[in-house]
C-alpha cells in the first residue's frame, strides 16, 4: 500500500515540475479541429523527378 502512495507522490511531483517549467506555453486543450488548429506551412513543392531523370541520361552519354 505504501508503494502506491509513494508512486502517486512521485508522479504528482513530476507532473507539477513539468507544468511549472512549461509556464504559459503548455496547451492543455487536447486535439484541435477546424479554425483552432495550427498547421505548419508545407514546403514548396519541387519536381525531384526531373533532375533525377536527367542525371542518368547525362551519365550514360558522357563516356
PDB file of N, CA, C and O in Angstrom:
ATOM      1  N   UNK A   1       0.822  -1.199   0.000  1.00  0.00           N
ATOM      2  CA  UNK A   1       0.000   0.000   0.000  1.00  0.00           C
ATOM      3  C   UNK A   1       0.864   1.259   0.000  1.00  0.00           C
ATOM      4  O   UNK A   1       0.538   2.244  -0.663  1.00  0.00           O
ATOM      5  N   UNK A   2       1.940   1.219   0.730  1.00  0.00           N
ATOM      6  CA  UNK A   2       2.772   2.413   0.813  1.00  0.00           C
ATOM      7  C   UNK A   2       3.456   2.690  -0.516  1.00  0.00           C
ATOM      8  O   UNK A   2       3.791   3.837  -0.814  1.00  0.00           O
ATOM      9  N   UNK A   3       3.672   1.629  -1.334  1.00  0.00           N
ATOM     10  CA  UNK A   3       4.294   1.824  -2.652  1.00  0.00           C
ATOM     11  C   UNK A   3       3.382   2.625  -3.577  1.00  0.00           C
ATOM     12  O   UNK A   3       3.856   3.417  -4.391  1.00  0.00           O
ATOM     13  N   UNK A   4       2.088   2.417  -3.451  1.00  0.00           N
ATOM     14  CA  UNK A   4       1.128   3.170  -4.264  1.00  0.00           C
ATOM     15  C   UNK A   4       1.173   4.646  -3.893  1.00  0.00           C
ATOM     16  O   UNK A   4       1.151   5.509  -4.771  1.00  0.00           O
ATOM     17  N   UNK A   5       1.235   4.935  -2.614  1.00  0.00           N
ATOM     18  CA  UNK A   5       1.289   6.324  -2.148  1.00  0.00           C
ATOM     19  C   UNK A   5       2.578   6.993  -2.611  1.00  0.00           C
ATOM     20  O   UNK A   5       2.560   8.134  -3.072  1.00  0.00           O
ATOM     21  N   UNK A   6       3.700   6.277  -2.489  1.00  0.00           N
ATOM     22  CA  UNK A   6       4.986   6.833  -2.936  1.00  0.00           C
ATOM     23  C   UNK A   6       4.970   7.052  -4.447  1.00  0.00           C
ATOM     24  O   UNK A   6       5.464   8.073  -4.925  1.00  0.00           O
ATOM     25  N   UNK A   7       4.412   6.114  -5.200  1.00  0.00           N
ATOM     26  CA  UNK A   7       4.309   6.269  -6.651  1.00  0.00           C
ATOM     27  C   UNK A   7       3.450   7.449  -7.047  1.00  0.00           C
ATOM     28  O   UNK A   7       3.782   8.187  -7.975  1.00  0.00           O
ATOM     29  N   UNK A   8       2.337   7.628  -6.336  1.00  0.00           N
ATOM     30  CA  UNK A   8       1.463   8.761  -6.624  1.00  0.00           C
ATOM     31  C   UNK A   8       2.170  10.080  -6.335  1.00  0.00           C
ATOM     32  O   UNK A   8       2.084  11.021  -7.125  1.00  0.00           O
ATOM     33  N   UNK A   9       2.861  10.149  -5.216  1.00  0.00           N
ATOM     34  CA  UNK A   9       3.582  11.374  -4.863  1.00  0.00           C
ATOM     35  C   UNK A   9       4.675  11.672  -5.882  1.00  0.00           C
ATOM     36  O   UNK A   9       4.869  12.825  -6.268  1.00  0.00           O
ATOM     37  N   UNK A  10       5.393  10.632  -6.320  1.00  0.00           N
ATOM     38  CA  UNK A  10       6.448  10.830  -7.321  1.00  0.00           C
ATOM     39  C   UNK A  10       5.850  11.307  -8.644  1.00  0.00           C
ATOM     40  O   UNK A  10       6.382  12.224  -9.270  1.00  0.00           O
ATOM     41  N   UNK A  11       4.750  10.693  -9.072  1.00  0.00           N
ATOM     42  CA  UNK A  11       4.108  11.096 -10.323  1.00  0.00           C
ATOM     43  C   UNK A  11       3.568  12.517 -10.226  1.00  0.00           C
ATOM     44  O   UNK A  11       3.700  13.293 -11.172  1.00  0.00           O
ATOM     45  N   UNK A  12       2.966  12.863  -9.102  1.00  0.00           N
ATOM     46  CA  UNK A  12       2.433  14.212  -8.922  1.00  0.00           C
ATOM     47  C   UNK A  12       3.554  15.241  -8.919  1.00  0.00           C
ATOM     48  O   UNK A  12       3.410  16.319  -9.495  1.00  0.00           O
ATOM     49  N   UNK A  13       4.676  14.911  -8.272  1.00  0.00           N
ATOM     50  CA  UNK A  13       5.812  15.835  -8.254  1.00  0.00           C
ATOM     51  C   UNK A  13       6.374  16.029  -9.660  1.00  0.00           C
ATOM     52  O   UNK A  13       6.704  17.150 -10.046  1.00  0.00           O
ATOM     53  N   UNK A  14       6.486  14.945 -10.427  1.00  0.00           N
ATOM     54  CA  UNK A  14       6.979  15.055 -11.808  1.00  0.00           C
ATOM     55  C   UNK A  14       6.018  15.880 -12.658  1.00  0.00           C
ATOM     56  O   UNK A  14       6.457  16.723 -13.440  1.00  0.00           O
ATOM     57  N   UNK A  15       4.719  15.649 -12.516  1.00  0.00           N
ATOM     58  CA  UNK A  15       3.726  16.407 -13.285  1.00  0.00           C
ATOM     59  C   UNK A  15       3.777  17.888 -12.930  1.00  0.00           C
ATOM     60  O   UNK A  15       3.717  18.737 -13.820  1.00  0.00           O
ATOM     61  N   UNK A  16       3.885  18.206 -11.662  1.00  0.00           N
ATOM     62  CA  UNK A  16       3.966  19.607 -11.251  1.00  0.00           C
ATOM     63  C   UNK A  16       5.242  20.259 -11.774  1.00  0.00           C
ATOM     64  O   UNK A  16       5.219  21.420 -12.180  1.00  0.00           O
ATOM     65  N   UNK A  17       6.347  19.528 -11.767  1.00  0.00           N
ATOM     66  CA  UNK A  17       7.607  20.056 -12.285  1.00  0.00           C
ATOM     67  C   UNK A  17       7.475  20.400 -13.768  1.00  0.00           C
ATOM     68  O   UNK A  17       7.897  21.473 -14.198  1.00  0.00           O
ATOM     69  N   UNK A  18       6.891  19.491 -14.545  1.00  0.00           N
ATOM     70  CA  UNK A  18       6.723  19.731 -15.986  1.00  0.00           C
ATOM     71  C   UNK A  18       5.796  20.910 -16.231  1.00  0.00           C
ATOM     72  O   UNK A  18       6.079  21.749 -17.087  1.00  0.00           O
ATOM     73  N   UNK A  19       4.699  20.988 -15.499  1.00  0.00           N
ATOM     74  CA  UNK A  19       3.749  22.084 -15.691  1.00  0.00           C
ATOM     75  C   UNK A  19       4.374  23.423 -15.308  1.00  0.00           C
ATOM     76  O   UNK A  19       4.166  24.423 -15.995  1.00  0.00           O
ATOM     77  N   UNK A  20       5.130  23.447 -14.229  1.00  0.00           N
ATOM     78  CA  UNK A  20       5.762  24.698 -13.798  1.00  0.00           C
ATOM     79  C   UNK A  20       6.835  25.131 -14.797  1.00  0.00           C
ATOM     80  O   UNK A  20       6.947  26.317 -15.104  1.00  0.00           O
ATOM     81  N   UNK A  21       7.621  24.184 -15.306  1.00  0.00           N
ATOM     82  CA  UNK A  21       8.666  24.526 -16.280  1.00  0.00           C
ATOM     83  C   UNK A  21       8.079  24.994 -17.606  1.00  0.00           C
ATOM     84  O   UNK A  21       8.665  25.851 -18.267  1.00  0.00           O
ATOM     85  N   UNK A  22       6.934  24.447 -18.007  1.00  0.00           N
ATOM     86  CA  UNK A  22       6.324  24.832 -19.279  1.00  0.00           C
ATOM     87  C   UNK A  22       5.746  26.233 -19.209  1.00  0.00           C
ATOM     88  O   UNK A  22       5.684  26.924 -20.226  1.00  0.00           O
ATOM     89  N   UNK A  23       5.330  26.659 -18.048  1.00  0.00           N
ATOM     90  CA  UNK A  23       4.777  28.005 -17.901  1.00  0.00           C
ATOM     91  C   UNK A  23       3.503  28.181 -18.690  1.00  0.00           C
ATOM     92  O   UNK A  23       2.625  27.318 -18.664  1.00  0.00           O
ATOM     93  N   UNK A  24       3.395  29.301 -19.396  1.00  0.00           N
ATOM     94  CA  UNK A  24       2.177  29.573 -20.153  1.00  0.00           C
ATOM     95  C   UNK A  24       2.213  28.954 -21.546  1.00  0.00           C
ATOM     96  O   UNK A  24       1.288  29.164 -22.330  1.00  0.00           O
ATOM     97  N   UNK A  25       3.256  28.196 -21.872  1.00  0.00           N
ATOM     98  CA  UNK A  25       3.359  27.572 -23.185  1.00  0.00           C
ATOM     99  C   UNK A  25       2.644  26.234 -23.254  1.00  0.00           C
ATOM    100  O   UNK A  25       2.493  25.678 -24.342  1.00  0.00           O
ATOM    101  N   UNK A  26       2.196  25.699 -22.115  1.00  0.00           N
ATOM    102  CA  UNK A  26       1.525  24.407 -22.098  1.00  0.00           C
ATOM    103  C   UNK A  26       0.107  24.558 -22.623  1.00  0.00           C
ATOM    104  O   UNK A  26      -0.663  25.377 -22.121  1.00  0.00           O
ATOM    105  N   UNK A  27      -0.238  23.767 -23.634  1.00  0.00           N
ATOM    106  CA  UNK A  27      -1.584  23.777 -24.193  1.00  0.00           C
ATOM    107  C   UNK A  27      -2.284  22.514 -23.713  1.00  0.00           C
ATOM    108  O   UNK A  27      -2.004  21.418 -24.199  1.00  0.00           O
ATOM    109  N   UNK A  28      -3.190  22.670 -22.761  1.00  0.00           N
ATOM    110  CA  UNK A  28      -3.883  21.527 -22.188  1.00  0.00           C
ATOM    111  C   UNK A  28      -5.251  21.318 -22.845  1.00  0.00           C
ATOM    112  O   UNK A  28      -6.121  20.672 -22.262  1.00  0.00           O
ATOM    113  N   UNK A  29      -5.446  21.853 -24.040  1.00  0.00           N
ATOM    114  CA  UNK A  29      -6.750  21.817 -24.681  1.00  0.00           C
ATOM    115  C   UNK A  29      -7.062  20.548 -25.435  1.00  0.00           C
ATOM    116  O   UNK A  29      -8.204  20.374 -25.861  1.00  0.00           O
ATOM    117  N   UNK A  30      -6.122  19.661 -25.624  1.00  0.00           N
ATOM    118  CA  UNK A  30      -6.385  18.446 -26.375  1.00  0.00           C
ATOM    119  C   UNK A  30      -6.263  18.676 -27.868  1.00  0.00           C
ATOM    120  O   UNK A  30      -5.601  19.612 -28.318  1.00  0.00           O
ATOM    121  N   UNK A  31      -6.911  17.807 -28.630  1.00  0.00           N
ATOM    122  CA  UNK A  31      -6.823  17.911 -30.084  1.00  0.00           C
ATOM    123  C   UNK A  31      -7.570  19.140 -30.582  1.00  0.00           C
ATOM    124  O   UNK A  31      -8.607  19.521 -30.038  1.00  0.00           O
ATOM    125  N   UNK A  32      -7.027  19.747 -31.621  1.00  0.00           N
ATOM    126  CA  UNK A  32      -7.657  20.922 -32.215  1.00  0.00           C
ATOM    127  C   UNK A  32      -8.216  20.541 -33.582  1.00  0.00           C
ATOM    128  O   UNK A  32      -7.609  19.777 -34.333  1.00  0.00           O
ATOM    129  N   UNK A  33      -9.373  21.085 -33.879  1.00  0.00           N
ATOM    130  CA  UNK A  33     -10.018  20.847 -35.170  1.00  0.00           C
ATOM    131  C   UNK A  33     -10.547  22.162 -35.699  1.00  0.00           C
ATOM    132  O   UNK A  33     -10.895  23.056 -34.928  1.00  0.00           O
ATOM    133  N   UNK A  34     -10.605  22.277 -36.996  1.00  0.00           N
ATOM    134  CA  UNK A  34     -11.199  23.458 -37.606  1.00  0.00           C
ATOM    135  C   UNK A  34     -10.267  24.659 -37.563  1.00  0.00           C
ATOM    136  O   UNK A  34      -9.064  24.525 -37.784  1.00  0.00           O
ATOM    137  N   UNK A  35     -10.819  25.824 -37.282  1.00  0.00           N
ATOM    138  CA  UNK A  35     -10.059  27.068 -37.318  1.00  0.00           C
ATOM    139  C   UNK A  35      -9.057  27.160 -36.173  1.00  0.00           C
ATOM    140  O   UNK A  35      -8.076  27.897 -36.271  1.00  0.00           O
ATOM    141  N   UNK A  36      -9.292  26.421 -35.087  1.00  0.00           N
ATOM    142  CA  UNK A  36      -8.372  26.460 -33.955  1.00  0.00           C
ATOM    143  C   UNK A  36      -7.080  25.701 -34.226  1.00  0.00           C
ATOM    144  O   UNK A  36      -6.078  25.916 -33.543  1.00  0.00           O
ATOM    145  N   UNK A  37      -7.096  24.825 -35.210  1.00  0.00           N
ATOM    146  CA  UNK A  37      -5.921  24.006 -35.499  1.00  0.00           C
ATOM    147  C   UNK A  37      -4.836  24.861 -36.147  1.00  0.00           C
ATOM    148  O   UNK A  37      -5.111  25.654 -37.047  1.00  0.00           O
ATOM    149  N   UNK A  38      -3.619  24.694 -35.686  1.00  0.00           N
ATOM    150  CA  UNK A  38      -2.481  25.415 -36.251  1.00  0.00           C
ATOM    151  C   UNK A  38      -1.648  24.416 -37.024  1.00  0.00           C
ATOM    152  O   UNK A  38      -1.155  23.433 -36.469  1.00  0.00           O
ATOM    153  N   UNK A  39      -1.497  24.677 -38.308  1.00  0.00           N
ATOM    154  CA  UNK A  39      -0.717  23.768 -39.152  1.00  0.00           C
ATOM    155  C   UNK A  39       0.524  24.484 -39.648  1.00  0.00           C
ATOM    156  O   UNK A  39       0.482  25.670 -39.976  1.00  0.00           O
ATOM    157  N   UNK A  40       1.612  23.765 -39.699  1.00  0.00           N
ATOM    158  CA  UNK A  40       2.848  24.320 -40.246  1.00  0.00           C
ATOM    159  C   UNK A  40       2.706  24.398 -41.758  1.00  0.00           C
ATOM    160  O   UNK A  40       2.123  23.499 -42.365  1.00  0.00           O
ATOM    161  N   UNK A  41       3.219  25.441 -42.372  1.00  0.00           N
ATOM    162  CA  UNK A  41       3.121  25.538 -43.829  1.00  0.00           C
ATOM    163  C   UNK A  41       3.947  24.438 -44.491  1.00  0.00           C
ATOM    164  O   UNK A  41       5.038  24.090 -44.040  1.00  0.00           O
ATOM    165  N   UNK A  42       3.393  23.910 -45.565  1.00  0.00           N
ATOM    166  CA  UNK A  42       4.090  22.849 -46.283  1.00  0.00           C
ATOM    167  C   UNK A  42       5.231  23.460 -47.096  1.00  0.00           C
ATOM    168  O   UNK A  42       5.106  24.578 -47.596  1.00  0.00           O
ATOM    169  N   UNK A  43       6.335  22.738 -47.228  1.00  0.00           N
ATOM    170  CA  UNK A  43       7.439  23.265 -48.031  1.00  0.00           C
ATOM    171  C   UNK A  43       7.038  23.373 -49.499  1.00  0.00           C
ATOM    172  O   UNK A  43       6.153  22.658 -49.969  1.00  0.00           O
ATOM    173  N   UNK A  44       7.694  24.265 -50.203  1.00  0.00           N
ATOM    174  CA  UNK A  44       7.373  24.476 -51.613  1.00  0.00           C
ATOM    175  C   UNK A  44       7.606  23.184 -52.386  1.00  0.00           C
ATOM    176  O   UNK A  44       8.634  22.526 -52.230  1.00  0.00           O
ATOM    177  N   UNK A  45       6.636  22.835 -53.220  1.00  0.00           N
ATOM    178  CA  UNK A  45       6.734  21.599 -53.984  1.00  0.00           C
ATOM    179  C   UNK A  45       7.714  21.783 -55.134  1.00  0.00           C
ATOM    180  O   UNK A  45       7.549  22.663 -55.979  1.00  0.00           O
ATOM    181  N   UNK A  46       8.711  20.957 -55.147  1.00  0.00           N
ATOM    182  CA  UNK A  46       9.664  20.975 -56.257  1.00  0.00           C
ATOM    183  C   UNK A  46       9.492  19.696 -57.050  1.00  0.00           C
ATOM    184  O   UNK A  46       8.823  18.768 -56.595  1.00  0.00           O
ATOM    185  N   UNK A  47      10.079  19.637 -58.211  1.00  0.00           N
ATOM    186  CA  UNK A  47       9.960  18.440 -59.052  1.00  0.00           C
ATOM    187  C   UNK A  47      11.258  17.648 -58.959  1.00  0.00           C
ATOM    188  O   UNK A  47      12.164  17.853 -59.766  1.00  0.00           O
ATOM    189  N   UNK A  48      11.360  16.749 -57.990  1.00  0.00           N
ATOM    190  CA  UNK A  48      12.588  15.974 -57.849  1.00  0.00           C
ATOM    191  C   UNK A  48      12.734  14.931 -58.945  1.00  0.00           C
ATOM    192  O   UNK A  48      13.837  14.425 -59.151  1.00  0.00           O
ATOM    193  N   UNK A  49      11.651  14.586 -59.664  1.00  0.00           N
ATOM    194  CA  UNK A  49      11.737  13.555 -60.686  1.00  0.00           C
ATOM    195  C   UNK A  49      12.496  14.062 -61.919  1.00  0.00           C
ATOM    196  O   UNK A  49      13.192  13.284 -62.571  1.00  0.00           O
ATOM    197  N   UNK A  50      12.375  15.331 -62.242  1.00  0.00           N
ATOM    198  CA  UNK A  50      13.034  15.854 -63.441  1.00  0.00           C
ATOM    199  C   UNK A  50      14.557  15.811 -63.343  1.00  0.00           C
ATOM    200  O   UNK A  50      15.189  15.320 -64.278  1.00  0.00           O
ATOM    201  N   UNK A  51      15.190  16.296 -62.263  1.00  0.00           N
ATOM    202  CA  UNK A  51      16.648  16.196 -62.176  1.00  0.00           C
ATOM    203  C   UNK A  51      17.123  14.750 -62.073  1.00  0.00           C
ATOM    204  O   UNK A  51      18.190  14.410 -62.586  1.00  0.00           O
ATOM    205  N   UNK A  52      16.349  13.906 -61.422  1.00  0.00           N
ATOM    206  CA  UNK A  52      16.754  12.504 -61.286  1.00  0.00           C
ATOM    207  C   UNK A  52      16.687  11.805 -62.649  1.00  0.00           C
ATOM    208  O   UNK A  52      17.508  10.934 -62.938  1.00  0.00           O
ATOM    209  N   UNK A  53      15.723  12.181 -63.478  1.00  0.00           N
ATOM    210  CA  UNK A  53      15.594  11.546 -64.790  1.00  0.00           C
ATOM    211  C   UNK A  53      16.698  12.034 -65.728  1.00  0.00           C
ATOM    212  O   UNK A  53      17.150  11.281 -66.591  1.00  0.00           O
ATOM    213  N   UNK A  54      17.135  13.280 -65.571  1.00  0.00           N
ATOM    214  CA  UNK A  54      18.152  13.787 -66.490  1.00  0.00           C
ATOM    215  C   UNK A  54      19.551  13.335 -66.065  1.00  0.00           C
ATOM    216  O   UNK A  54      20.442  13.275 -66.912  1.00  0.00           O
ATOM    217  N   UNK A  55      19.771  13.026 -64.831  1.00  0.00           N
ATOM    218  CA  UNK A  55      21.095  12.626 -64.356  1.00  0.00           C
ATOM    219  C   UNK A  55      21.553  11.309 -64.981  1.00  0.00           C
ATOM    220  O   UNK A  55      22.696  11.243 -65.435  1.00  0.00           O
ATOM    221  N   UNK A  56      20.730  10.254 -65.033  1.00  0.00           N
ATOM    222  CA  UNK A  56      21.219   9.017 -65.667  1.00  0.00           C
ATOM    223  C   UNK A  56      21.441   9.193 -67.165  1.00  0.00           C
ATOM    224  O   UNK A  56      22.339   8.562 -67.723  1.00  0.00           O
ATOM    225  N   UNK A  57      20.654  10.027 -67.828  1.00  0.00           N
ATOM    226  CA  UNK A  57      20.820  10.225 -69.263  1.00  0.00           C
ATOM    227  C   UNK A  57      22.146  10.900 -69.561  1.00  0.00           C
ATOM    228  O   UNK A  57      22.841  10.508 -70.498  1.00  0.00           O
ATOM    229  N   UNK A  58      22.513  11.919 -68.770  1.00  0.00           N
ATOM    230  CA  UNK A  58      23.778  12.612 -69.000  1.00  0.00           C
ATOM    231  C   UNK A  58      24.954  11.715 -68.621  1.00  0.00           C
ATOM    232  O   UNK A  58      26.011  11.781 -69.249  1.00  0.00           O
ATOM    233  N   UNK A  59      24.780  10.883 -67.606  1.00  0.00           N
ATOM    234  CA  UNK A  59      25.851   9.985 -67.208  1.00  0.00           C
ATOM    235  C   UNK A  59      26.067   8.900 -68.255  1.00  0.00           C
ATOM    236  O   UNK A  59      27.194   8.454 -68.467  1.00  0.00           O
ATOM    237  N   UNK A  60      24.989   8.476 -68.910  1.00  0.00           N
ATOM    238  CA  UNK A  60      25.119   7.430 -69.927  1.00  0.00           C
ATOM    239  C   UNK A  60      25.734   7.967 -71.203  1.00  0.00           C
ATOM    240  O   UNK A  60      26.431   7.231 -71.902  1.00  0.00           O
ATOM    241  N   UNK A  61      25.497   9.226 -71.527  1.00  0.00           N
ATOM    242  CA  UNK A  61      26.030   9.780 -72.765  1.00  0.00           C
ATOM    243  C   UNK A  61      27.426  10.359 -72.600  1.00  0.00           C
ATOM    244  O   UNK A  61      28.061  10.705 -73.596  1.00  0.00           O
ATOM    245  N   UNK A  62      27.922  10.476 -71.370  1.00  0.00           N
ATOM    246  CA  UNK A  62      29.224  11.081 -71.147  1.00  0.00           C
ATOM    247  C   UNK A  62      30.379  10.240 -71.666  1.00  0.00           C
ATOM    248  O   UNK A  62      31.289  10.822 -72.257  1.00  0.00           O
ATOM    249  N   UNK A  63      30.426   8.912 -71.497  1.00  0.00           N
ATOM    250  CA  UNK A  63      31.609   8.165 -71.984  1.00  0.00           C
ATOM    251  C   UNK A  63      31.621   7.914 -73.444  1.00  0.00           C
ATOM    252  O   UNK A  63      32.557   7.301 -73.958  1.00  0.00           O
TER     253      UNK A  63
END
